[in-house]
């Protein structure tokens, strides 16, 4: 994989995280759960995060062990399970997991640009 491909995949992940925040900005968990367009948009972004992560080279994952790579990969499984997804878990990921991911991704991208 070329460094550019790697950067594009990382930017896809970062973009999906940022869009997820945009879709849920100002919402409570109850509002999110009742907003079908927001739920579907977030689910699609979780699939993008999972797919892009799955296609990253192992070296990236080894070099940045603090990133929860395995959990990110599992996100791609959200789409087939759409009708039985626990939105409480999705909301916790939005509120607690994804905010930690943004600076980690930016660090990796900065390191690759050097």
Phi and psi restraints in degrees (range 20) as a CNS / XPLOR table:
assign (resid 1 and name C) (resid 2 and name N)
       (resid 2 and name CA) (resid 2 and name C) 1.0 -74.0 20.0 2
assign (resid 2 and name N) (resid 2 and name CA)
       (resid 2 and name C) (resid 3 and name N) 1.0 155.3 20.0 2
assign (resid 2 and name C) (resid 3 and name N)
       (resid 3 and name CA) (resid 3 and name C) 1.0 -57.1 20.0 2
assign (resid 3 and name N) (resid 3 and name CA)
       (resid 3 and name C) (resid 4 and name N) 1.0 -33.6 20.0 2
assign (resid 3 and name C) (resid 4 and name N)
       (resid 4 and name CA) (resid 4 and name C) 1.0 -65.4 20.0 2
assign (resid 4 and name N) (resid 4 and name CA)
       (resid 4 and name C) (resid 5 and name N) 1.0 -43.0 20.0 2
assign (resid 4 and name C) (resid 5 and name N)
       (resid 5 and name CA) (resid 5 and name C) 1.0 -60.0 20.0 2
assign (resid 5 and name N) (resid 5 and name CA)
       (resid 5 and name C) (resid 6 and name N) 1.0 -41.9 20.0 2
assign (resid 5 and name C) (resid 6 and name N)
       (resid 6 and name CA) (resid 6 and name C) 1.0 -61.2 20.0 2
assign (resid 6 and name N) (resid 6 and name CA)
       (resid 6 and name C) (resid 7 and name N) 1.0 -46.9 20.0 2
assign (resid 6 and name C) (resid 7 and name N)
       (resid 7 and name CA) (resid 7 and name C) 1.0 -62.9 20.0 2
assign (resid 7 and name N) (resid 7 and name CA)
       (resid 7 and name C) (resid 8 and name N) 1.0 -39.0 20.0 2
assign (resid 7 and name C) (resid 8 and name N)
       (resid 8 and name CA) (resid 8 and name C) 1.0 -63.5 20.0 2
assign (resid 8 and name N) (resid 8 and name CA)
       (resid 8 and name C) (resid 9 and name N) 1.0 -41.8 20.0 2
assign (resid 8 and name C) (resid 9 and name N)
       (resid 9 and name CA) (resid 9 and name C) 1.0 -65.2 20.0 2
assign (resid 9 and name N) (resid 9 and name CA)
       (resid 9 and name C) (resid 10 and name N) 1.0 -42.6 20.0 2
assign (resid 9 and name C) (resid 10 and name N)
       (resid 10 and name CA) (resid 10 and name C) 1.0 -64.1 20.0 2
assign (resid 10 and name N) (resid 10 and name CA)
       (resid 10 and name C) (resid 11 and name N) 1.0 -38.6 20.0 2
assign (resid 10 and name C) (resid 11 and name N)
       (resid 11 and name CA) (resid 11 and name C) 1.0 -68.6 20.0 2
assign (resid 11 and name N) (resid 11 and name CA)
       (resid 11 and name C) (resid 12 and name N) 1.0 -33.2 20.0 2
assign (resid 11 and name C) (resid 12 and name N)
       (resid 12 and name CA) (resid 12 and name C) 1.0 -61.3 20.0 2
assign (resid 12 and name N) (resid 12 and name CA)
       (resid 12 and name C) (resid 13 and name N) 1.0 -42.9 20.0 2
assign (resid 12 and name C) (resid 13 and name N)
       (resid 13 and name CA) (resid 13 and name C) 1.0 -64.0 20.0 2
assign (resid 13 and name N) (resid 13 and name CA)
       (resid 13 and name C) (resid 14 and name N) 1.0 -48.8 20.0 2
assign (resid 13 and name C) (resid 14 and name N)
       (resid 14 and name CA) (resid 14 and name C) 1.0 -60.2 20.0 2
assign (resid 14 and name N) (resid 14 and name CA)
       (resid 14 and name C) (resid 15 and name N) 1.0 -43.2 20.0 2
assign (resid 14 and name C) (resid 15 and name N)
       (resid 15 and name CA) (resid 15 and name C) 1.0 -62.2 20.0 2
assign (resid 15 and name N) (resid 15 and name CA)
       (resid 15 and name C) (resid 16 and name N) 1.0 -41.4 20.0 2
assign (resid 15 and name C) (resid 16 and name N)
       (resid 16 and name CA) (resid 16 and name C) 1.0 -64.6 20.0 2
assign (resid 16 and name N) (resid 16 and name CA)
       (resid 16 and name C) (resid 17 and name N) 1.0 -38.3 20.0 2
assign (resid 16 and name C) (resid 17 and name N)
       (resid 17 and name CA) (resid 17 and name C) 1.0 -64.8 20.0 2
assign (resid 17 and name N) (resid 17 and name CA)
       (resid 17 and name C) (resid 18 and name N) 1.0 -47.3 20.0 2
assign (resid 17 and name C) (resid 18 and name N)
       (resid 18 and name CA) (resid 18 and name C) 1.0 -62.5 20.0 2
assign (resid 18 and name N) (resid 18 and name CA)
       (resid 18 and name C) (resid 19 and name N) 1.0 -42.0 20.0 2
assign (resid 18 and name C) (resid 19 and name N)
       (resid 19 and name CA) (resid 19 and name C) 1.0 -63.2 20.0 2
assign (resid 19 and name N) (resid 19 and name CA)
       (resid 19 and name C) (resid 20 and name N) 1.0 -38.3 20.0 2
assign (resid 19 and name C) (resid 20 and name N)
       (resid 20 and name CA) (resid 20 and name C) 1.0 -59.2 20.0 2
assign (resid 20 and name N) (resid 20 and name CA)
       (resid 20 and name C) (resid 21 and name N) 1.0 -43.1 20.0 2
assign (resid 20 and name C) (resid 21 and name N)
       (resid 21 and name CA) (resid 21 and name C) 1.0 -64.6 20.0 2
assign (resid 21 and name N) (resid 21 and name CA)
       (resid 21 and name C) (resid 22 and name N) 1.0 -40.0 20.0 2
assign (resid 21 and name C) (resid 22 and name N)
       (resid 22 and name CA) (resid 22 and name C) 1.0 -62.0 20.0 2
assign (resid 22 and name N) (resid 22 and name CA)
       (resid 22 and name C) (resid 23 and name N) 1.0 -42.7 20.0 2
assign (resid 22 and name C) (resid 23 and name N)
       (resid 23 and name CA) (resid 23 and name C) 1.0 -66.2 20.0 2
assign (resid 23 and name N) (resid 23 and name CA)
       (resid 23 and name C) (resid 24 and name N) 1.0 -26.6 20.0 2
assign (resid 23 and name C) (resid 24 and name N)
       (resid 24 and name CA) (resid 24 and name C) 1.0 -110.5 20.0 2
assign (resid 24 and name N) (resid 24 and name CA)
       (resid 24 and name C) (resid 25 and name N) 1.0 4.6 20.0 2
assign (resid 24 and name C) (resid 25 and name N)
       (resid 25 and name CA) (resid 25 and name C) 1.0 -54.7 20.0 2
assign (resid 25 and name N) (resid 25 and name CA)
       (resid 25 and name C) (resid 26 and name N) 1.0 125.8 20.0 2
assign (resid 25 and name C) (resid 26 and name N)
       (resid 26 and name CA) (resid 26 and name C) 1.0 78.0 20.0 2
assign (resid 26 and name N) (resid 26 and name CA)
       (resid 26 and name C) (resid 27 and name N) 1.0 0.7 20.0 2
assign (resid 26 and name C) (resid 27 and name N)
       (resid 27 and name CA) (resid 27 and name C) 1.0 -88.5 20.0 2
assign (resid 27 and name N) (resid 27 and name CA)
       (resid 27 and name C) (resid 28 and name N) 1.0 148.0 20.0 2
assign (resid 27 and name C) (resid 28 and name N)
       (resid 28 and name CA) (resid 28 and name C) 1.0 -87.5 20.0 2
assign (resid 28 and name N) (resid 28 and name CA)
       (resid 28 and name C) (resid 29 and name N) 1.0 170.7 20.0 2
assign (resid 28 and name C) (resid 29 and name N)
       (resid 29 and name CA) (resid 29 and name C) 1.0 -61.4 20.0 2
assign (resid 29 and name N) (resid 29 and name CA)
       (resid 29 and name C) (resid 30 and name N) 1.0 -41.3 20.0 2
assign (resid 29 and name C) (resid 30 and name N)
       (resid 30 and name CA) (resid 30 and name C) 1.0 -63.7 20.0 2
assign (resid 30 and name N) (resid 30 and name CA)
       (resid 30 and name C) (resid 31 and name N) 1.0 -42.2 20.0 2
assign (resid 30 and name C) (resid 31 and name N)
       (resid 31 and name CA) (resid 31 and name C) 1.0 -63.6 20.0 2
assign (resid 31 and name N) (resid 31 and name CA)
       (resid 31 and name C) (resid 32 and name N) 1.0 -41.3 20.0 2
assign (resid 31 and name C) (resid 32 and name N)
       (resid 32 and name CA) (resid 32 and name C) 1.0 -61.0 20.0 2
assign (resid 32 and name N) (resid 32 and name CA)
       (resid 32 and name C) (resid 33 and name N) 1.0 -48.4 20.0 2
assign (resid 32 and name C) (resid 33 and name N)
       (resid 33 and name CA) (resid 33 and name C) 1.0 -62.6 20.0 2
assign (resid 33 and name N) (resid 33 and name CA)
       (resid 33 and name C) (resid 34 and name N) 1.0 -27.0 20.0 2
assign (resid 33 and name C) (resid 34 and name N)
       (resid 34 and name CA) (resid 34 and name C) 1.0 -90.4 20.0 2
assign (resid 34 and name N) (resid 34 and name CA)
       (resid 34 and name C) (resid 35 and name N) 1.0 -9.4 20.0 2
assign (resid 34 and name C) (resid 35 and name N)
       (resid 35 and name CA) (resid 35 and name C) 1.0 -100.2 20.0 2
assign (resid 35 and name N) (resid 35 and name CA)
       (resid 35 and name C) (resid 36 and name N) 1.0 90.2 20.0 2
assign (resid 35 and name C) (resid 36 and name N)
       (resid 36 and name CA) (resid 36 and name C) 1.0 -57.6 20.0 2
assign (resid 36 and name N) (resid 36 and name CA)
       (resid 36 and name C) (resid 37 and name N) 1.0 -42.2 20.0 2
assign (resid 36 and name C) (resid 37 and name N)
       (resid 37 and name CA) (resid 37 and name C) 1.0 -60.7 20.0 2
assign (resid 37 and name N) (resid 37 and name CA)
       (resid 37 and name C) (resid 38 and name N) 1.0 -40.3 20.0 2
assign (resid 37 and name C) (resid 38 and name N)
       (resid 38 and name CA) (resid 38 and name C) 1.0 -66.7 20.0 2
assign (resid 38 and name N) (resid 38 and name CA)
       (resid 38 and name C) (resid 39 and name N) 1.0 -42.5 20.0 2
assign (resid 38 and name C) (resid 39 and name N)
       (resid 39 and name CA) (resid 39 and name C) 1.0 -60.2 20.0 2
assign (resid 39 and name N) (resid 39 and name CA)
       (resid 39 and name C) (resid 40 and name N) 1.0 -46.5 20.0 2
assign (resid 39 and name C) (resid 40 and name N)
       (resid 40 and name CA) (resid 40 and name C) 1.0 -66.3 20.0 2
assign (resid 40 and name N) (resid 40 and name CA)
       (resid 40 and name C) (resid 41 and name N) 1.0 -38.5 20.0 2
assign (resid 40 and name C) (resid 41 and name N)
       (resid 41 and name CA) (resid 41 and name C) 1.0 -64.8 20.0 2
assign (resid 41 and name N) (resid 41 and name CA)
       (resid 41 and name C) (resid 42 and name N) 1.0 -42.8 20.0 2
assign (resid 41 and name C) (resid 42 and name N)
       (resid 42 and name CA) (resid 42 and name C) 1.0 -64.5 20.0 2
assign (resid 42 and name N) (resid 42 and name CA)
       (resid 42 and name C) (resid 43 and name N) 1.0 -42.8 20.0 2
assign (resid 42 and name C) (resid 43 and name N)
       (resid 43 and name CA) (resid 43 and name C) 1.0 -59.5 20.0 2
assign (resid 43 and name N) (resid 43 and name CA)
       (resid 43 and name C) (resid 44 and name N) 1.0 -42.3 20.0 2
assign (resid 43 and name C) (resid 44 and name N)
       (resid 44 and name CA) (resid 44 and name C) 1.0 -62.5 20.0 2
assign (resid 44 and name N) (resid 44 and name CA)
       (resid 44 and name C) (resid 45 and name N) 1.0 -41.1 20.0 2
assign (resid 44 and name C) (resid 45 and name N)
       (resid 45 and name CA) (resid 45 and name C) 1.0 -65.9 20.0 2
assign (resid 45 and name N) (resid 45 and name CA)
       (resid 45 and name C) (resid 46 and name N) 1.0 -34.7 20.0 2
assign (resid 45 and name C) (resid 46 and name N)
       (resid 46 and name CA) (resid 46 and name C) 1.0 -64.5 20.0 2
assign (resid 46 and name N) (resid 46 and name CA)
       (resid 46 and name C) (resid 47 and name N) 1.0 -38.4 20.0 2
assign (resid 46 and name C) (resid 47 and name N)
       (resid 47 and name CA) (resid 47 and name C) 1.0 -63.9 20.0 2
assign (resid 47 and name N) (resid 47 and name CA)
       (resid 47 and name C) (resid 48 and name N) 1.0 -44.0 20.0 2
assign (resid 47 and name C) (resid 48 and name N)
       (resid 48 and name CA) (resid 48 and name C) 1.0 -60.2 20.0 2
assign (resid 48 and name N) (resid 48 and name CA)
       (resid 48 and name C) (resid 49 and name N) 1.0 -44.8 20.0 2
assign (resid 48 and name C) (resid 49 and name N)
       (resid 49 and name CA) (resid 49 and name C) 1.0 -59.6 20.0 2
assign (resid 49 and name N) (resid 49 and name CA)
       (resid 49 and name C) (resid 50 and name N) 1.0 -46.8 20.0 2
assign (resid 49 and name C) (resid 50 and name N)
       (resid 50 and name CA) (resid 50 and name C) 1.0 -65.0 20.0 2
assign (resid 50 and name N) (resid 50 and name CA)
       (resid 50 and name C) (resid 51 and name N) 1.0 -43.7 20.0 2
assign (resid 50 and name C) (resid 51 and name N)
       (resid 51 and name CA) (resid 51 and name C) 1.0 -66.4 20.0 2
assign (resid 51 and name N) (resid 51 and name CA)
       (resid 51 and name C) (resid 52 and name N) 1.0 -46.0 20.0 2
assign (resid 51 and name C) (resid 52 and name N)
       (resid 52 and name CA) (resid 52 and name C) 1.0 -63.4 20.0 2
assign (resid 52 and name N) (resid 52 and name CA)
       (resid 52 and name C) (resid 53 and name N) 1.0 -39.6 20.0 2
assign (resid 52 and name C) (resid 53 and name N)
       (resid 53 and name CA) (resid 53 and name C) 1.0 -65.2 20.0 2
assign (resid 53 and name N) (resid 53 and name CA)
       (resid 53 and name C) (resid 54 and name N) 1.0 -41.0 20.0 2
assign (resid 53 and name C) (resid 54 and name N)
       (resid 54 and name CA) (resid 54 and name C) 1.0 -61.1 20.0 2
assign (resid 54 and name N) (resid 54 and name CA)
       (resid 54 and name C) (resid 55 and name N) 1.0 -29.6 20.0 2
assign (resid 54 and name C) (resid 55 and name N)
       (resid 55 and name CA) (resid 55 and name C) 1.0 -94.9 20.0 2
assign (resid 55 and name N) (resid 55 and name CA)
       (resid 55 and name C) (resid 56 and name N) 1.0 9.4 20.0 2
assign (resid 55 and name C) (resid 56 and name N)
       (resid 56 and name CA) (resid 56 and name C) 1.0 -80.5 20.0 2
assign (resid 56 and name N) (resid 56 and name CA)
       (resid 56 and name C) (resid 57 and name N) 1.0 147.1 20.0 2
assign (resid 56 and name C) (resid 57 and name N)
       (resid 57 and name CA) (resid 57 and name C) 1.0 -66.8 20.0 2
assign (resid 57 and name N) (resid 57 and name CA)
       (resid 57 and name C) (resid 58 and name N) 1.0 149.3 20.0 2
assign (resid 57 and name C) (resid 58 and name N)
       (resid 58 and name CA) (resid 58 and name C) 1.0 -57.0 20.0 2
assign (resid 58 and name N) (resid 58 and name CA)
       (resid 58 and name C) (resid 59 and name N) 1.0 -33.5 20.0 2
assign (resid 58 and name C) (resid 59 and name N)
       (resid 59 and name CA) (resid 59 and name C) 1.0 -58.5 20.0 2
assign (resid 59 and name N) (resid 59 and name CA)
       (resid 59 and name C) (resid 60 and name N) 1.0 -38.0 20.0 2
assign (resid 59 and name C) (resid 60 and name N)
       (resid 60 and name CA) (resid 60 and name C) 1.0 -63.9 20.0 2
assign (resid 60 and name N) (resid 60 and name CA)
       (resid 60 and name C) (resid 61 and name N) 1.0 -43.2 20.0 2
assign (resid 60 and name C) (resid 61 and name N)
       (resid 61 and name CA) (resid 61 and name C) 1.0 -66.7 20.0 2
assign (resid 61 and name N) (resid 61 and name CA)
       (resid 61 and name C) (resid 62 and name N) 1.0 -37.1 20.0 2
assign (resid 61 and name C) (resid 62 and name N)
       (resid 62 and name CA) (resid 62 and name C) 1.0 -69.7 20.0 2
assign (resid 62 and name N) (resid 62 and name CA)
       (resid 62 and name C) (resid 63 and name N) 1.0 -37.7 20.0 2
assign (resid 62 and name C) (resid 63 and name N)
       (resid 63 and name CA) (resid 63 and name C) 1.0 -74.0 20.0 2
assign (resid 63 and name N) (resid 63 and name CA)
       (resid 63 and name C) (resid 64 and name N) 1.0 -18.4 20.0 2
assign (resid 63 and name C) (resid 64 and name N)
       (resid 64 and name CA) (resid 64 and name C) 1.0 -131.1 20.0 2
assign (resid 64 and name N) (resid 64 and name CA)
       (resid 64 and name C) (resid 65 and name N) 1.0 69.1 20.0 2
assign (resid 64 and name C) (resid 65 and name N)
       (resid 65 and name CA) (resid 65 and name C) 1.0 -69.7 20.0 2
assign (resid 65 and name N) (resid 65 and name CA)
       (resid 65 and name C) (resid 66 and name N) 1.0 -14.2 20.0 2
assign (resid 65 and name C) (resid 66 and name N)
       (resid 66 and name CA) (resid 66 and name C) 1.0 -76.8 20.0 2
assign (resid 66 and name N) (resid 66 and name CA)
       (resid 66 and name C) (resid 67 and name N) 1.0 -16.0 20.0 2
assign (resid 66 and name C) (resid 67 and name N)
       (resid 67 and name CA) (resid 67 and name C) 1.0 -78.1 20.0 2
assign (resid 67 and name N) (resid 67 and name CA)
       (resid 67 and name C) (resid 68 and name N) 1.0 131.9 20.0 2
assign (resid 67 and name C) (resid 68 and name N)
       (resid 68 and name CA) (resid 68 and name C) 1.0 -77.3 20.0 2
assign (resid 68 and name N) (resid 68 and name CA)
       (resid 68 and name C) (resid 69 and name N) 1.0 66.6 20.0 2
assign (resid 68 and name C) (resid 69 and name N)
       (resid 69 and name CA) (resid 69 and name C) 1.0 -55.2 20.0 2
assign (resid 69 and name N) (resid 69 and name CA)
       (resid 69 and name C) (resid 70 and name N) 1.0 -43.9 20.0 2
assign (resid 69 and name C) (resid 70 and name N)
       (resid 70 and name CA) (resid 70 and name C) 1.0 -64.3 20.0 2
assign (resid 70 and name N) (resid 70 and name CA)
       (resid 70 and name C) (resid 71 and name N) 1.0 -39.7 20.0 2
assign (resid 70 and name C) (resid 71 and name N)
       (resid 71 and name CA) (resid 71 and name C) 1.0 -65.5 20.0 2
assign (resid 71 and name N) (resid 71 and name CA)
       (resid 71 and name C) (resid 72 and name N) 1.0 -38.2 20.0 2
assign (resid 71 and name C) (resid 72 and name N)
       (resid 72 and name CA) (resid 72 and name C) 1.0 -65.3 20.0 2
assign (resid 72 and name N) (resid 72 and name CA)
       (resid 72 and name C) (resid 73 and name N) 1.0 -40.4 20.0 2
assign (resid 72 and name C) (resid 73 and name N)
       (resid 73 and name CA) (resid 73 and name C) 1.0 -61.3 20.0 2
assign (resid 73 and name N) (resid 73 and name CA)
       (resid 73 and name C) (resid 74 and name N) 1.0 -37.7 20.0 2
assign (resid 73 and name C) (resid 74 and name N)
       (resid 74 and name CA) (resid 74 and name C) 1.0 -65.9 20.0 2
assign (resid 74 and name N) (resid 74 and name CA)
       (resid 74 and name C) (resid 75 and name N) 1.0 -20.4 20.0 2
assign (resid 74 and name C) (resid 75 and name N)
       (resid 75 and name CA) (resid 75 and name C) 1.0 -62.7 20.0 2
assign (resid 75 and name N) (resid 75 and name CA)
       (resid 75 and name C) (resid 76 and name N) 1.0 -25.1 20.0 2
assign (resid 75 and name C) (resid 76 and name N)
       (resid 76 and name CA) (resid 76 and name C) 1.0 -68.2 20.0 2
assign (resid 76 and name N) (resid 76 and name CA)
       (resid 76 and name C) (resid 77 and name N) 1.0 -15.4 20.0 2
assign (resid 76 and name C) (resid 77 and name N)
       (resid 77 and name CA) (resid 77 and name C) 1.0 -82.9 20.0 2
assign (resid 77 and name N) (resid 77 and name CA)
       (resid 77 and name C) (resid 78 and name N) 1.0 1.1 20.0 2
assign (resid 77 and name C) (resid 78 and name N)
       (resid 78 and name CA) (resid 78 and name C) 1.0 -66.0 20.0 2
assign (resid 78 and name N) (resid 78 and name CA)
       (resid 78 and name C) (resid 79 and name N) 1.0 -42.2 20.0 2
assign (resid 78 and name C) (resid 79 and name N)
       (resid 79 and name CA) (resid 79 and name C) 1.0 -58.3 20.0 2
assign (resid 79 and name N) (resid 79 and name CA)
       (resid 79 and name C) (resid 80 and name N) 1.0 -48.8 20.0 2
assign (resid 79 and name C) (resid 80 and name N)
       (resid 80 and name CA) (resid 80 and name C) 1.0 -66.2 20.0 2
assign (resid 80 and name N) (resid 80 and name CA)
       (resid 80 and name C) (resid 81 and name N) 1.0 -20.0 20.0 2
assign (resid 80 and name C) (resid 81 and name N)
       (resid 81 and name CA) (resid 81 and name C) 1.0 -105.0 20.0 2
assign (resid 81 and name N) (resid 81 and name CA)
       (resid 81 and name C) (resid 82 and name N) 1.0 18.4 20.0 2
assign (resid 81 and name C) (resid 82 and name N)
       (resid 82 and name CA) (resid 82 and name C) 1.0 -47.7 20.0 2
assign (resid 82 and name N) (resid 82 and name CA)
       (resid 82 and name C) (resid 83 and name N) 1.0 -44.4 20.0 2
assign (resid 82 and name C) (resid 83 and name N)
       (resid 83 and name CA) (resid 83 and name C) 1.0 -76.8 20.0 2
assign (resid 83 and name N) (resid 83 and name CA)
       (resid 83 and name C) (resid 84 and name N) 1.0 -9.2 20.0 2
assign (resid 83 and name C) (resid 84 and name N)
       (resid 84 and name CA) (resid 84 and name C) 1.0 -124.0 20.0 2
assign (resid 84 and name N) (resid 84 and name CA)
       (resid 84 and name C) (resid 85 and name N) 1.0 20.2 20.0 2
assign (resid 84 and name C) (resid 85 and name N)
       (resid 85 and name CA) (resid 85 and name C) 1.0 -72.8 20.0 2
assign (resid 85 and name N) (resid 85 and name CA)
       (resid 85 and name C) (resid 86 and name N) 1.0 135.3 20.0 2
assign (resid 85 and name C) (resid 86 and name N)
       (resid 86 and name CA) (resid 86 and name C) 1.0 -83.0 20.0 2
assign (resid 86 and name N) (resid 86 and name CA)
       (resid 86 and name C) (resid 87 and name N) 1.0 105.6 20.0 2
assign (resid 86 and name C) (resid 87 and name N)
       (resid 87 and name CA) (resid 87 and name C) 1.0 -68.0 20.0 2
assign (resid 87 and name N) (resid 87 and name CA)
       (resid 87 and name C) (resid 88 and name N) 1.0 -19.1 20.0 2
assign (resid 87 and name C) (resid 88 and name N)
       (resid 88 and name CA) (resid 88 and name C) 1.0 -63.8 20.0 2
assign (resid 88 and name N) (resid 88 and name CA)
       (resid 88 and name C) (resid 89 and name N) 1.0 -41.2 20.0 2
assign (resid 88 and name C) (resid 89 and name N)
       (resid 89 and name CA) (resid 89 and name C) 1.0 -67.6 20.0 2
assign (resid 89 and name N) (resid 89 and name CA)
       (resid 89 and name C) (resid 90 and name N) 1.0 -42.3 20.0 2
assign (resid 89 and name C) (resid 90 and name N)
       (resid 90 and name CA) (resid 90 and name C) 1.0 -60.6 20.0 2
assign (resid 90 and name N) (resid 90 and name CA)
       (resid 90 and name C) (resid 91 and name N) 1.0 -45.1 20.0 2
assign (resid 90 and name C) (resid 91 and name N)
       (resid 91 and name CA) (resid 91 and name C) 1.0 -62.2 20.0 2
assign (resid 91 and name N) (resid 91 and name CA)
       (resid 91 and name C) (resid 92 and name N) 1.0 -41.8 20.0 2
assign (resid 91 and name C) (resid 92 and name N)
       (resid 92 and name CA) (resid 92 and name C) 1.0 -61.5 20.0 2
assign (resid 92 and name N) (resid 92 and name CA)
       (resid 92 and name C) (resid 93 and name N) 1.0 -39.6 20.0 2
assign (resid 92 and name C) (resid 93 and name N)
       (resid 93 and name CA) (resid 93 and name C) 1.0 -63.3 20.0 2
assign (resid 93 and name N) (resid 93 and name CA)
       (resid 93 and name C) (resid 94 and name N) 1.0 -42.2 20.0 2
assign (resid 93 and name C) (resid 94 and name N)
       (resid 94 and name CA) (resid 94 and name C) 1.0 -63.4 20.0 2
assign (resid 94 and name N) (resid 94 and name CA)
       (resid 94 and name C) (resid 95 and name N) 1.0 -42.1 20.0 2
assign (resid 94 and name C) (resid 95 and name N)
       (resid 95 and name CA) (resid 95 and name C) 1.0 -81.4 20.0 2
assign (resid 95 and name N) (resid 95 and name CA)
       (resid 95 and name C) (resid 96 and name N) 1.0 -32.6 20.0 2
assign (resid 95 and name C) (resid 96 and name N)
       (resid 96 and name CA) (resid 96 and name C) 1.0 -119.1 20.0 2
assign (resid 96 and name N) (resid 96 and name CA)
       (resid 96 and name C) (resid 97 and name N) 1.0 -37.7 20.0 2
assign (resid 96 and name C) (resid 97 and name N)
       (resid 97 and name CA) (resid 97 and name C) 1.0 -85.2 20.0 2
assign (resid 97 and name N) (resid 97 and name CA)
       (resid 97 and name C) (resid 98 and name N) 1.0 -48.7 20.0 2
assign (resid 97 and name C) (resid 98 and name N)
       (resid 98 and name CA) (resid 98 and name C) 1.0 -65.8 20.0 2
assign (resid 98 and name N) (resid 98 and name CA)
       (resid 98 and name C) (resid 99 and name N) 1.0 -35.3 20.0 2
assign (resid 98 and name C) (resid 99 and name N)
       (resid 99 and name CA) (resid 99 and name C) 1.0 -61.3 20.0 2
assign (resid 99 and name N) (resid 99 and name CA)
       (resid 99 and name C) (resid 100 and name N) 1.0 -31.9 20.0 2
assign (resid 99 and name C) (resid 100 and name N)
       (resid 100 and name CA) (resid 100 and name C) 1.0 -73.1 20.0 2
assign (resid 100 and name N) (resid 100 and name CA)
       (resid 100 and name C) (resid 101 and name N) 1.0 -28.9 20.0 2
assign (resid 100 and name C) (resid 101 and name N)
       (resid 101 and name CA) (resid 101 and name C) 1.0 -70.9 20.0 2
assign (resid 101 and name N) (resid 101 and name CA)
       (resid 101 and name C) (resid 102 and name N) 1.0 -35.1 20.0 2
assign (resid 101 and name C) (resid 102 and name N)
       (resid 102 and name CA) (resid 102 and name C) 1.0 -57.0 20.0 2
assign (resid 102 and name N) (resid 102 and name CA)
       (resid 102 and name C) (resid 103 and name N) 1.0 -51.8 20.0 2
assign (resid 102 and name C) (resid 103 and name N)
       (resid 103 and name CA) (resid 103 and name C) 1.0 -66.5 20.0 2
assign (resid 103 and name N) (resid 103 and name CA)
       (resid 103 and name C) (resid 104 and name N) 1.0 -30.8 20.0 2
assign (resid 103 and name C) (resid 104 and name N)
       (resid 104 and name CA) (resid 104 and name C) 1.0 -64.0 20.0 2
assign (resid 104 and name N) (resid 104 and name CA)
       (resid 104 and name C) (resid 105 and name N) 1.0 -44.9 20.0 2
assign (resid 104 and name C) (resid 105 and name N)
       (resid 105 and name CA) (resid 105 and name C) 1.0 -64.7 20.0 2
assign (resid 105 and name N) (resid 105 and name CA)
       (resid 105 and name C) (resid 106 and name N) 1.0 -40.4 20.0 2
assign (resid 105 and name C) (resid 106 and name N)
       (resid 106 and name CA) (resid 106 and name C) 1.0 -64.1 20.0 2
assign (resid 106 and name N) (resid 106 and name CA)
       (resid 106 and name C) (resid 107 and name N) 1.0 -37.4 20.0 2
assign (resid 106 and name C) (resid 107 and name N)
       (resid 107 and name CA) (resid 107 and name C) 1.0 -62.8 20.0 2
assign (resid 107 and name N) (resid 107 and name CA)
       (resid 107 and name C) (resid 108 and name N) 1.0 -45.8 20.0 2
assign (resid 107 and name C) (resid 108 and name N)
       (resid 108 and name CA) (resid 108 and name C) 1.0 -61.8 20.0 2
assign (resid 108 and name N) (resid 108 and name CA)
       (resid 108 and name C) (resid 109 and name N) 1.0 -45.9 20.0 2
assign (resid 108 and name C) (resid 109 and name N)
       (resid 109 and name CA) (resid 109 and name C) 1.0 -62.2 20.0 2
assign (resid 109 and name N) (resid 109 and name CA)
       (resid 109 and name C) (resid 110 and name N) 1.0 -41.2 20.0 2
assign (resid 109 and name C) (resid 110 and name N)
       (resid 110 and name CA) (resid 110 and name C) 1.0 -62.5 20.0 2
assign (resid 110 and name N) (resid 110 and name CA)
       (resid 110 and name C) (resid 111 and name N) 1.0 -42.7 20.0 2
assign (resid 110 and name C) (resid 111 and name N)
       (resid 111 and name CA) (resid 111 and name C) 1.0 -62.0 20.0 2
assign (resid 111 and name N) (resid 111 and name CA)
       (resid 111 and name C) (resid 112 and name N) 1.0 -39.7 20.0 2
assign (resid 111 and name C) (resid 112 and name N)
       (resid 112 and name CA) (resid 112 and name C) 1.0 -69.4 20.0 2
assign (resid 112 and name N) (resid 112 and name CA)
       (resid 112 and name C) (resid 113 and name N) 1.0 -29.5 20.0 2
assign (resid 112 and name C) (resid 113 and name N)
       (resid 113 and name CA) (resid 113 and name C) 1.0 -76.2 20.0 2
assign (resid 113 and name N) (resid 113 and name CA)
       (resid 113 and name C) (resid 114 and name N) 1.0 -17.6 20.0 2
